[in-house]
Amino acid sequence: MLSAVSVKAQGDVTAKWDFKNDLPAGIQETTNYQKTTVDIPSTVEGVSMHVDATNGKLYCIGRNNAQFNSGTILQVPVKSTRDIVVVENYPNYRGYTVGGVAATADVNEHRATTDEVAKGYVEIKATDSGYLYGVQVTFVSAIATKELYSTDFSDWGAYETKADDKQVTTAVWNTKYSHESLTFSVFNTQIGATNFNTSKFPDWNGGMLMAAKSETPYIETSALASVTKVHFRHGATGGNRGWKLLAKGDGDADWVVVSSTVANPASGCDVDVDVNKTNCKLRFENITTNQNAYLLELAIYGLVDLSKTPALGKVTINGVDYQTADICEENADGDMCATVEISKKEQMVDETANPVLFGTPDNGEIKSIEYNKVDDNSTVVTVAVAAGDKTVTYRLTVAFKPDYTLTYYNTDGTVLEAVQQVEKDSPIANLRNGDGVIVTDGKAFRGWFVKSDGGRKYTTADIVTGPTSLYAVATDIEVTSDVNRYTYNLADPYFYAEDHEGFCPTGGAFHDKQHGWSFSDGDKIDILSGRHSLIFVTGCKYSGAANLKLMNGETEVASIALDKSNDGVMQSIEYTGEPGTLTLVADGGMYMHKLVVANLGDASTEKNELGYYVCQPGNGGNFLTMLDLANANSSATERTCIFLPNGTYDLGKVALTAVSGNNISIIGQSMDKTIIKNAPDVKNEGIGTTATLYVTGKNLYIQDLTLQNALDYYSSGSAGRAVCLQDKGDGTICKNVKMLSYQDTYYSNNNGGKYYWEDSEIHGTVDFLCGGGDVYYNRCKFVVEKRSADGKGGCTIAAPYTDGSKWGYVMNECVVDNYAETFNYGRAWGGTPRLAYLNTTLLQPDMIIKDRFTVGGMNVPADKFVEFNTKDAQGNVVSPASNVLKFTKDNKVNEMETILTADQAAEYALDKVFPTWTPDADCAQVGLGLLASEGNTITWAASEGAKAYAVFCDEQFVGMTSATSWTVAEGKKAADYLVRAANAMGGFGGGSTTTTGINSMKVDGENVVSTMFYDLQGARVDGSQRGVLIMVQKMNDGSMKTTKIVK
């Protein structure tokens, strides 16, 4: 129920009052206290919590949390200053104090003070209405866990050496608290007191121990009396690498693996391992023996009996109490040392004028106190504490807090000012004005921010804890517009209404990340709208209001009934009228997650008569608006289509643009010239945080476009995960889709999902096809990009995490085009990973690694990785007759023949992988015969199954029709036009003109399996382009037919 406390020790006893899990049994039904006092038993016999509900209430009947009203007081028993009280509240309900300190998190920990021990309890007092999941107290034993040894290896300068596979290097240290000799034996491992691989670990300032690329490297310690826990930080230069940790203690016949966690992220991964062994040795070994591993940080913890150790206890400096057990750390000489910083406004400690006040020692008695003035800024107070025959020296350095410089950066990144000094732990008090800030036309200076791209804004109340950088941020001035789209994310705690001309609330304020802003009855929001806009409101199911009105002055323009059936439902209000200020007002209190004002100008908010939302060419904001409409109006029975003419739809840094509706089609004009693009910050890289499109709906169909994630991969360091399509939906089909990224380009994020790709092109470097479900790639091209900017390094195409899927990832008749040093087919990510390559063409067959797959799994060994009939560009078979591999992860080994027979390969036919789903039929393109022209009209014969016809003039989209004719525009010729017919999914087939028709280009059409088009430079195109094209058709008998066509 509650998070672990910071100190755990042998003999600790934890008493709980757990309302969430009904411990002790029955506490939920018996807790109903108001205008009374009572003692509530805990899970430990004899330990009770006193409740004073005279002026409040503690109530839990029928719920898994206790209502904790203002005025209620809980008194939790404590016995020593080692005891720890932990309080957990319902998320974000923190209206209480613990030991007089206001709660600042959902789980709050408090160590008992000397005064509280004297009273016998820690007080928890409700200052506002709230809800508690539980309370616990841990009576901490004098046998405590302490940090015995820690290092970042910057202090290992005396032991620096290259990796040596002939000789062991010995490093000797002394532990703190237990005062044992600790010996490290280091073999075939380079020791550096500084970072000797800054290119891979640019942010690391310590030293490192690097294992050689071998099975033999190890780092082994001598035995310590007790090891309870080990913390280490390790890194690597690639995936599935790092150090594993073994331990051997009393009762162990051999080494026991206690951690085999790979370094993920490779730039530095923190690992905490419970060991809990006595007379214990530790040993680090290389996880992946043909790669390096880097140990960056190490801390070893063990049990130490402090019952006979002299302990100083509480000291008071300038009226502030400090527990020496909390602030002191043992140094190499065995002294307990701490630095206490005081403001320069206070008086420095002095033996006579301003002495330190000492409470009763926790153990022993004070034998001597000495004051030594170091300089005008610090004094050392040395205290000797004796207990029995032991004496411990405490050294308390009392120092004035330093002043820190505030550096103000201009919007161009240059330093504007660096003269303001603020004392440590003091508020900024005075923020620089905007004089000198570079603000371009159309923008406004918004203030000083923590980061150069915004986020949290500094205030005069912010506390300075170190040298501080403040960044000027200027953003666009919001105006009435026919084209701008303004998005207000009210669930962002760093959304500032004062920075938005188009969002001016009267009342209302940020509530939390779940609910967004909270508005009371009568609160209003003034917004700016053009003459035609859609206002999207994402509401909250916990709102009290029933309706939301849009007002123009005193006139009601429109209203909606708030949909509170689910949390986060998006609804829209359409406005047409004079541009200017409009007002949103609800008929009661409400929460609002997000508000979007999408100005449309002359664009329609309705589907055209053929069922398409048509985007303004190259307008990313308009695409988002059309997608919002499609999501909001999608149907379980009918297809909702979006058409994007050629252009780049730049979404900026926006990631995870949602496709949440079912049966949506996103159709572009062409695979290469219709581009949906985002460019997340490198600092936000991650498989779950960067996707250009994030799919949760079912039966999505995408055709004829490029998805590009333009995260700066080659500047991202050891990880640059940038997803183009993260798909948690089911039934997705991608036809003629190109995806441009590097790591984790496509992420099938649903183990129960089925997905189909046809005639598409996917670029990447590492695991660029990854995830779960059954995914069939039919006639796709995989372009393996350079692993690093300098071209060095190998790449991995696929990383399936297919858990329970029968087929996993199936690649049929795909082409691999490699630009890396080497590449391999794939590696196991998790689950029961399955991967099959059938009839693949390798354009650079010599560049695939010897094993063809990566045999080491990231979390599990491969379950079934296979290959069949791989050929080179000339059609020669290059797959071996046999390739038996052992796929491993730790001690798990799966050995298998990876080469299929023809009969085995036949089982991977599309109709066997998807026996009840025919995505290839859904992808089938509708052809069109030659266009005819008469006068100023072009005509064509109707195509069977055509949903619509799209008309283009000089490659520009001009309209759609269900008719079989189109009027030629003035100044144009019939030959300038191209017409394409749509299939049932809304995707348009190859174009037909007055000289070339798609139907007329088919050779023996009934025997054609597939048709692809290429330009004269060999680049794949969709067939709608004018000029000379090469048409390549695959026939039923496996033969290829190539035809040059002129359009």
N, C-alpha and C positions, 0 to 999 in steps of 0.2 A: 504494500500500500504506500508506504512512505519511502523516500529516497534514503540511501545509506548515509549515516552520519560520517563526519570527517575523521573520527577516531574510532577504531574498532580494536578490541583487545581481548585476550584470554580472560574469561571470567566476567565479561560485561553482561549486564542484565538489562533487557529492554522491556518496559511496561507500556502497553498500548491501550488507547481508547479509540478503536477503529470503527467509525460509523459507516464507512464505505463497505467493509466486508463483515460487519456485524460481529466484531470481536472486542471484548468477550461476548460469547453467544447471548443474544437477547438484548444487547445494548440499544439496538435500533427501536425496539418496541417499548423499552422502559424509559427512554430519554424524553421526558416531557416536563420541563421544569420552568415555572414562571412564578415570580413573587415568592420565592422560597430559596433555601440553601440546602445542599445535599452533598454527600460524598459518593462518588461513582467508583466502584471497583474496577481494576484494570485486568489485563491478562496475566498479571503476576500477583499471586496471593499476598495479601497484606499491603498492597500499594494502591492507594485510592487518590482520586483527584477531587479537590473541593470545588464545588460550583456555587457561586453566589449569583442567583438570578433574581434577587430582590427587586432590581430595577431593570431587568431585562428578560430574556427568554433563551432557553436551549431546548430545541425541539427536533425530534428525528423520526417520529412514528410514520411508517409507510414510505420512507425514502432512504437513500443511501448517503445522505449528508445531513448534518445537524444545522438547523437554522440558529444563527448566533447573533442575537440582536444587540444593538447599542446598549451599553451599561452592564452587560453580563461579564462576570469575572470568573476565570478559571485559575485555580492555584495548583500547579503541578509540583509534586514533591521532588526535592533534590537533596543530596547528601554531601557533595563535595564540588569544588570548582572544576573538577573533571567532567561532571555530569552534563549531558546535552539534551535539550528539549527541542523537538521538531514538531512543527505545526504545518499541516497541509490543508489548503482551502480549495473550494470549488474554483475553477479557473477564473481569474481576474477579480475575485471578491476578496480584497485584501484590507478591509476596513477593521484592522485590529493591531494591537501592539503585543510584542513578546518581550518581557523584561523591560518594558518602557520604550522599546524601539519599534517604529512603524514597520509593518510587513511590506516588503518590496517585491516579493516573488510569490508564486503559488505554493512553494515549499520553503519554509523559513526555519533556520537552525539557530539556536541560542545556547551558549555555554553559560552555566550558572556562575554568577559573581560571588565574591566573598560575602557581600551583604545578603544576597539571596540564600546562600548556604546558612547564614546565621538565622534567617527567618524560617528556613526549611522549605521554601517553595519559590518557583518562578511564576510570575503572574502574566496571564494572557487576558487582555482586556479588549472587548469589542468597542470600537469607536464609531461604527456604522453597521448597518444591517449586512449580514454576510452568511456564508455557509461553510462549514468545516467538514472535510473528509475524515480527519482524525488528528489525534495528538499522541505523541509518544515521548518517553524519557528514557535515556540510556544511562544507567549507573555505571560509569566507566571504571574499570579495575585499575589498580596501580600498576598492573602489568600491561603496558601500552605498546602499541605499534609505533615505531619511530623510523625516520629515514636514516638508515645506517651509512649509506654512501650514495653520492650522486655526482654526475659529471656530464659535461658536454664535450669532453676530451680536449678542450683548449688548455687544460692543465697537464696534458700528457707529453709536453715538449721533450722531457728527458728520455722518452721511450720511442720517439719517432723513428720509423724504419720502413723500408719497402717490404712488400710481401715476400716472405722467405719460406720455401717449401722444404728447407733442410734444417732449420733451427727454430726453436721456440723462444720468443721474447717474453721476459717476465717483468711485470709491473707490480709494485708493492705499495699498498696504501693502508691506512688505519681507519677503522670505522668510528663513527660517532656513537655516543651513548653506550654501546656494548663494548667499545674499546678493544676490538679484535684486530688482528693482522689479516688483511685481505689481499690475496695474491692473485693476479690475473696471468694466465698462460695463454699467449697469443701465437697462433701458427698460421702461416701462409696468408697473412692479413696485413695490409698496409696500415700503419698508424700515423696519423697526422694531427698536429695540434691546431692546424688551421684548415679551412675549407680548400681542398685541392681539386675540387670539381665544381667551380662556380657556374659553369655553363648549365649544369643540371640542377644545381641547388643555389640559385642566385640570392636567395633571401636568408641563407644559413650563415651564421657568424661564428659558429663553434668549430671544433675539430671533427674528426671522423675516423672510423675504422672500416676499411674496405676489404671485403673478402675477395680473393683472387677467383678467376673463373675456373673453379676446380671443385672436386668433392672433398678436398682435405682441409680447407680453412676451418678454424674453430677459435673460440674465445672461452676459456674455462676458468672458473674461480676456485679458490680454496674453500673449504667448508666453513660455514657460519653457523653459530649455535641455533639461530632461528632465521628463517626467511618466510615472511608472510605474503609479500607481494613484490612484484617487479614491474616497474614502468620503463619502457624503452621507446625510443623514436628511431625508426629506420626508414631508409629510402632506397630507391633503385633508379635505373635509367630506362626502365620499361616495365611492362606489366608482368604479373605473376612472379615477382622476385622479392628478395628480402632475406631477413634472418629469422630462423626459427629458434625457439628457446626450449631447452631441456633442463630438468632438475633431477637430482639424485640425493635422497635423504635417508633418514632412519627407516628401515623396512623395505627400501627399494633395492631389488636385486640388480637392476640396470637403470639406465637413463630413462626418464619419462618425459615425453613431449608435452609441454604445457602450453605452447603457442606455435602455430604454423601459419599465422595470419600474414598474408603478403602485404607489401607496402603499397597501399592504395588510399590516398594518392601517392604516386611514386615520389613526389617531391618532398614527402615527409609524412609518415603515418605514425600516430601515437598508439601504443599498445599497453594495456594494463592487464596483468595476469596475476590471479590468486595462486599462490604456491603452497603456503601453510605446511612447511616441512621443518623438522629439526635436523641439526648436524647436516646442513644442506649445501651441496655444490650446485653451481649453475653453469650451463654450457650453451653457447650460441653456435649454430651451424648454418651454412648457406642453403637456402631453400632450392634455388635453381642453380645447379652446379656448373652450368656452362655460362653463367652470367655473374656480374658483380653484385654485391649487396653492401649497403652502407649503414653502419651503426652510428647514429648521431647523438644520442642522449641515453643515459642509463641512470636509474635510481633503484636502490635495493632497500626494502623495508623489512624489519624484524621485530619480534617481541623483546621488550626490555623491562626488567623489574625495577620500577622506580620507588618502591615502597621504602627502601633504606637510603635513597638518594636525597641529600639536602635540597630543599626547594624553597625559593624565596617567597612566592605568593604575590600579593597585591602591592603595588607601589602607586603613589599619587604624585603627579607632577603638575603644578599650577592648577590644582583642583580637578584634574582628570585622572581617573583610575585606570591602571593597566595591569593585566594579569601576566606575570612574567612567563607562565607556562604557554601563553599564547604568542608572546612577542620575542622570546629568546630562542636562539638556536645554538647548539654546541659547536664550537670551532675545533680546529685540529689539535689545540692544546687542552681540550676538555673544559674550557671556560664557556659559560652561558652568556651570549652576547646579544645585545639589541641596540637599535638606534631609535630614539624617540625624537621626532621633529616637532618644534614648537614655532609659533608665529613670532616674527620679529617685534610684534606689538606686545608680546609677553616679556616677562623678566627671565633672564637666564638663571638656572639653578645655581645656588651658592650655599656653602655649608652653613653660613650664619644668616645671610640676608634672605635666602629663598631655598630652604633645604627640601630635598625629596622626602616625602612621608612614606614610611614603611608600615604595612600591616603585619599581622601575625604570620610568620612563615608557614607555608603549607607543611613543611617537615623540617625540624631542627630549629636552630636559633641563630640570630645574627651575631657574628663575632667582631666584625669591624666594618667601618664605612669610610671611604676616602674620596675626596673631590680633587680632580686635576683639571684645571682650566687649560685647554689645548690652545685656544686662540679666542678672539672676540666673538666667534660664532659657535663654539662648542665647548662642552665640559664633559669629562668622563667621570662617572660615579662608580667606584669599585666596591663591591659588597661581598664579604666572605660569610657563607652560611655553613654551619656545621651540624651534623647529625651523627651521633655515635663517634666512630673513628674516621668519618669521612668529612671532607670540606670541599665545597664547590664555590668557585669564584664567579660572581656575576659582574659583567661590565656593561653599564648602561651609558651609552653616548647620547647626551642631550644636545641637539643642534638646532640652530635656527633654520627654518625652511628656506630653500633657495628661491631666487626669482627666475622665472622662465620667460623667454621671449615669445611674443606672438608675431608670427610672420604672415602678412597679408599678401595673397597672390591675386594678380589681376586676371581678367578673363582669358588673356592670351598665355597664361602660365608664368609670366614674369613676376618677380617680387616687386610689390608696390610699396611696402613698408615693413621694417623689421626693427622697430625701436621700442615698442610698448613692452614693459616688464610687469609681470604679475606674480605675486608670491604664490608658491605652491599651496594647493588646497584652498585658494581664495577664488571668489567669483571674478569673471572678466571685468565686470562693473561698467567699463566704457568700451563700446565697440566703435571702431573707426567708421566714419561716414563714407559715402561713395565717391568722394572727390578723387578724380584721376582714374576711376574705373572705366575701362573701354566698353562702351555700349554702342553697338551698331544701330542703324536706323531700323525702327520697327521692333526694337527690344527694350526691355526695362531692367534696371538693376534690382535684384530681388533680395540681396543681403549676403551675409557671410556664412558659408556652409562648410560642413566637415569634409566633404569631397567636392572635387571640381565639377562633377556632373550633378550636383544637387544632393538630395537626401535630407539629412537632418540639418537644420539651421541653428547656428549659434545664437544664444541670447546672452544678455548681460549677467544672467544668473548662473551660467555654466561655470563649473569649477575647473580650474586649471591644475592639472596633475603632472605636466611635463611640457617641453617645448611644443607649441601648438601652431598648426598650420590652418589658416582660414582662407577659404576660396571664394572669390567674387563669382556670383552666378547671375547671368542675364538671360532672360527667356523672352519669347515672343509676346508682344502686347496683344491681348485678345481683343478682337474687333468684330463687329457685325460683318458677315462674309457670306458669299454664295458657295464657297468651296471648302472652308476650313472645318476640321473635325476636332472638337475639344473633348478630351477625356479627363474626368475627375474621379480618381480612385480614392474614395472616401474610406476605404479600409486600410489605407496607408497612413501610419501614425505621423508621417512626415509630409502629409499634404497640408499646404498652408493656403487658406482661402485668400489671405491678403496678397498672394502672388498671382491672383487670377482675376482679371477684369470681367470675365464671363461667368464667375461664380461668386455671388455676393449674398451670403446668408444673413438673415435677421434672426438671430437665435441659432440654436444647434451647435454641436461640438463633437469632436471625435470621441467615440465611446470605447471601442476596442477593434482588434483586427478581424474579429468574427462578425460583428454587427455593423461596423463602419461608423457613420455619424448618427447621432441621436438627435431627433427633432421633437420638440414639445408641440402640443396643440397651439396653433397660432403662429408658429415659426414659418418663415418664408425663405425662398431662394430666388434671387433675381439672376436671370441668365441672359446672355446675348444670343440672338438668333438672326440669321439672314431671312430673306423673304420666303424661303422654303427650307424646312429642316425637319429632321426626326430627332426627338428627344427620347433617349433610351434610359430607363430607370431600372436599376437592379435593386430590388427590395429585399425585405427580410420577413420571414414568416412570423417573427415575434412582434411585428408592428401592431399597434393598437388601431391605427387609422384604417378606414375601409376604402377611401377614395382619395385620389390625387388630382387636383385641378391645375390647368394651365391658364393663367390669367394674362390679359393684355390690358394693363391699367385696371379698371374696375370691371372689365368685361371678361366673362369666362369663355375661353376659346375652345377648350376641349377638356375632357376628364377621362380617367380610367378607374375601374374598380381594381384595387390592389390584389394581385394573385398571391395569396399566402399559403398555397397548398404545399409548396416546398421552399426551402431557404435559397435565396439567390436567384429568383425568377426574374428574367429580363422582360420588361414591357416597354412599349413605345407609344409616343404621342406625336402625331404629325401636325406641323404648323405651316400654314400658308397665309401670308399677309405682309404688312409693312415690316421691314427690318428694324430691330431695336431691342429694347428690354422687355422680357417676358418674366412672369413670376410663377413659381411652383408653390402650391400650398396644399397641405393635407387636412383632412377633417378630424385629425387626432394625432397623437404621438406616433412617430414612426422611426424606424432605422432605415438607412439607405447605404448600400454597399458601394454603388458606383453610379455616376451620372455621365451620359455622353450626349453632346449636342453635335449632331452630324448635319452640316449645311449642305444642301443638295443642289441649289440653283434650279436649273431646268430639269435635272435628272428625276426620273420617276421612282417612286417608292413601290410601285406595283410591278409584278411580273409582266412582261409583254404578253401579247395574246398567245404566244407559243410556250409560255411557262418559264421564261428566263428572266432572272435579274441581270441586267446588262451594266457592267462597270464602265466608268469613265476611263478612257485609255491612260494607263500609267499612273493612276491616282490611288495611292495606297490607302488613304483614308476612306475613299469611296468604296474600295474593295471591302474594308472592314465593315462599313455600313451595310453593304449588300449581304455580307456574311452574317451580320447580326440579324438582318431581316430573314435570311434563309433559315437560320437556327430557330428564330422565334416562330416561323410559319411552316416549319417542316411538317411532313405528314407521315403517318405510318403506312399509308397505302399509295401515295402518289410521290413522284420524284420532283424535287425542287432543284432547279438548275441555276447556276451562276455562270455567266460568260464574260471572259476577260479578253478584250482585244489586245493585240501586241502592245508591249510596254513593260517597264519595270515598275512593279508595285512595291515600293520601298516602305517597309514597316518600321524602319529605324531600329532602335534597341529593343523594341517590343518583342517578347518571346511568349510562347504558349498561346498563340491566337487560337481560340477554341472553335472546333467544328463539332458542335454538340447535337445537332439535329440528325434525325434519321433520314435516309434516302436522299441525301444531298449529292449533287453533281457539281464539280468545279471544273469548268471547261475553258481551256485557253485557245487562242487562235493558232499558236504554233509552239512546239516544244522548245525551240531555241530562243524565240523572241518574246514570249510571254513569261515573265519572271516575277515570282513572289519572293521577296528577299527580306531578311532581317540581319542585324549585326549586333548580337549581344556583346556586352563588355566581357573581356577575358576573365575578369575577376568573378563573373557569374557563371563561368563554364560549369557544365555538369550535364549528365544524361537526362536528368529530370527537370532542368531549369532553362534550357536554351531553345527548345524546338520552335521552328518557324510556324508549323501548324501542329496543333494538339487535338487529336481526334478522340472523342468519346461516343459519338453516334454510330449507328449501324448502317451498313450498306453504302458507304461513301464511294463515289466514282470520280476519279481524277483523270483528265486526258489533256494532252497537248500543252504542257507548260513545264517550266523549270521551278523547282524549289531550291533556294540558295540560302545557306546559313553562312554569312560572311564574317563570323567570329575570326579574329586574327590568330589563326592556328599556329603559324610558325613563330609567333611571339608569345605563345601561351605557356612556354616551359614544358614541364613533363606531362601535362595533361591539357588537352584542348577539345573536350567533348562538346560537340556542336551538332545538334540533331536537326534535320530538316523536317522529318515527319515522325512524331511520336504517336503511335496508334494504340489506344486502349479500346478501340471499337471492335467491330466484327464485320466480316463480309466486304472489306475494302478492296476495290479494284483500281489499279493504276495502269493506264494505257498511254504509251508515248509520253512518259514522264521522266524528266531528267532531274537528278538531285546532286547539288554541288556542295560538298563539305569535305571533311577529312576524317574525324573520329566520331564513331557512333552516328553516322549519317542517317540511317533508317533504323528505327527502334519499334519493333512489333511488341507492344507492352501488354499483351493479353494471352496467357497460356491457353485459354480456351478458344482463341480466335482463329479465323481462317482468312487468308489474304492471298491476293493474286496480282502478279506483275506481268505485263506483256510489252515487248518491244520498247523497253525503257532503258535508261542509262543512269548508273549510280556511281558516283565518284567517292573516294575516300582513301584512308591510310590504315587505320587501326580499327578492327571490329566494326567496319562501316555498314555491315548488315548484322544486326544483333537483336536478340529478344526471344520471345516465345511464340507459341501457336504453330499452326501448319501454314507455311508460306511457300507458294509455288512461283518461281521466277521463270517465265517462259520467254525465250529468245531475248534475253536482256544482255546488256553490256556492262561489265564491271571495270571501271577505270581505276587502277591502283596508282595513286599519286605519290610523289616523293615523301618519304617519312619525315625528313627534316629539310630545312631550307637549303642546306648544302648537298642534298641528295643522298646522304648516308642513312643507313638503317633499313631494316626489313619491315614488311607490312603483312597484316593479317586481314583477310577479306571478311570472314563471318565469325560470329561468336554467339551461337544459339544457346538460349536458356529454355529449351523446350521441355517442359515438365508435364509428362503424361500425354504429350502429343504422339500420335502414331508415326508421323512422317517428319515433322520438324521442318527444316529448310531444304527445299528441293530446287536445284538449279538445272533447268533443262534447256539444252541447245543455247547456252549462254557463251559470251565471248569475254575473255579477260585480256585487257590491254594494260601492261605494266610499265610504270615509270620509276619504280623504286629499285634499290640495289637487289633485293630479293622479295619474294612474296610467298605466302602459303594460303591454302584454301580456308583454314579456319581453326579455331580452338574452342574447347568446351568452356562455357561460362558457368552454367549451373543446371539444376534439375536433372533430366535425363536427355542430354543434348544429342540431337540427330541432325545429320548434314549429308546431303547427297549431291554430287556433281555428275550429270549425265550428258554425254555428247557435247562436252565443252570444247571450245576452240581457244587455245592459248596462243596469242600472237607472239609471245616471247617465252617459249617453253623451257628454255635454258635458265630462266630466272626463278623458277619455282624451287623451293628448298628440296633437299633429298627425300625427306619423309613425306613431303607434299602437304601434310597437316602439321600443326603444332601438337606434339604428343602430351605436353604438360597441361593439365587443366587448371583453370583459375580457381575453381572451388570443388569441382568433381572431374573425374576422367570422362572422356567421350563415351557415350553409350552406343552410338552407331554412326561412324563417319565412313563414307564410301564414295567410289568413283567408278565411272564406266565410259569407255570409248572416247577418251580425250584425244583431240587432234591438234595439229599445228595449222597455220594459215593455209598451207598447201593441201590439207586433207590427210596428212600422214598421222597414223595413230601414235601418240607419244605416251600414253599411260602404260605402265609396266604390266606384264602378265600377272604378276603377284606383288603385293605390297602388304605384308603382315606387320602390324605395328602394335606396340604396347603403349596404350594411353594410360597416364598415371596422374594421380593426385595424392601426395603423401604415401601412405601404405596401400592405397587402392590401385589396382591394376586391371585394366580391361584390354585383353589381347584379341585382335580381330584381323581377318583378311579384309582389306579396304577396297579390293577390286571386285566388282560385281560380274557375274555372268550375264549373258544376254537375257536369259529367263528371269533372273533376279531384277535386272534393270527394267524389264517390262512391267514389273509390279508398281513402278513409280509413274505409270501413265496418269495423265491428269484426271481421267474419269475414275481412276481407282483411288487417287488421293482425295478427290471431292466427288464421291458417287452421287450425291444429291444436289450438287451445285454446279452450274455450267458457266463459270465466269468468262471463258473464252467466247461463248456465244454472246454474252453481254457486251464483249469488246468488239464484236464483229462490226466492221465499218460498212456503211451504206454507200455504194457507188453511184455514179451519175454519168449519163451519157453526154455527148457533145452538146454544147449550147448552140442554139440557133438564134439568128437575129433577123428582125424585119423592121425596117424603119428605126424608131428609137426604142425598140423593145427587144429584150433577149428572152428566150423561152427554152424550156427543157422538158423532157419527158419525165413524168413522175416516177420516183424510185420506190419500190415496194419496201414498206417498213420505215420510210423516212418520217421522223418526228417533226422536222422543220428543215428549212433551207437557209443557210447563211450566205449573204452576198458581200463580196469584197470588190473594191475597185482600186487598182494599183496597190494591192496588198493592204489597203485600209478597209476596216469593217464599215459597211454602210447600212446594214439592216438585216432583218430576218423576215421570212414569209412562209406561209403554208401553201401559197400558190405556186404555179410553175412558170411564172414570168416576172420580169422586173423592168422598170422603165430606165433607160439609159439617161444619165444626167447630162445636162447641157454642157457642151465642151468635151464630152467623153465619147469614146467609141466602144462598141460591143466587145472588141478584142481586149479592152482594159479590164474586163470583168471576169471574176472567178466565182463559182457557186459550189457550195459543199452541202451535202445532205447529212442530217443528224440521225444517229441510231436511237434506240429506245432509251438509252442512258443519257442522251443529250450530247454525245460526242460527235463532232463533225468529221466525216471522211475526207479523203483526198479531194483536191479541187478539180473542177472541170471548167474548161474554157470553150471558146468557139473553135479551137483547133485541137484540143486534147481533152478527152473524157476519161475518167477513171475506169468506167466499164470497158472502154475501147482499148485500154492498155493491158487488160488481162489476157494472158496467154492460156488458152484451154482452161477457162476459169474454174471448172468443176474440179480440176486436179491441182489447183494452187492451194498450198498450205499457208503460205505467208507471203506478203509483199512488203518490201522496204525500199526507201528512196535515199539516194546519196547525191551530194553535189559533186562537182568535178574535183574538189579537193579531198574527197573521201569522207566528208562530214555527213552524219546522218541527218536527214531532213524529213518533214512530214508529207511531202509530195504536193503541197499547195503552192510552192514557189514557182516563179516563172524562170525561164531560161532552160539550159540543158541539164537534165537529170539522168542519173543511172537508176533504173528500176531492177531490183534483184528479187526474183520470185523463187520460192522453194516449192518443189512439186511433191506430190504424194509418194513418188518412188525415190525420194531423197535427192534427186538431181536439182541443180540450180539453173535458172534461166535469167540471163542478164540482157537488158534492152536499154538502148539509149533513146531518150524521148526529149522532144523539144516542146516547151510550153510557152 
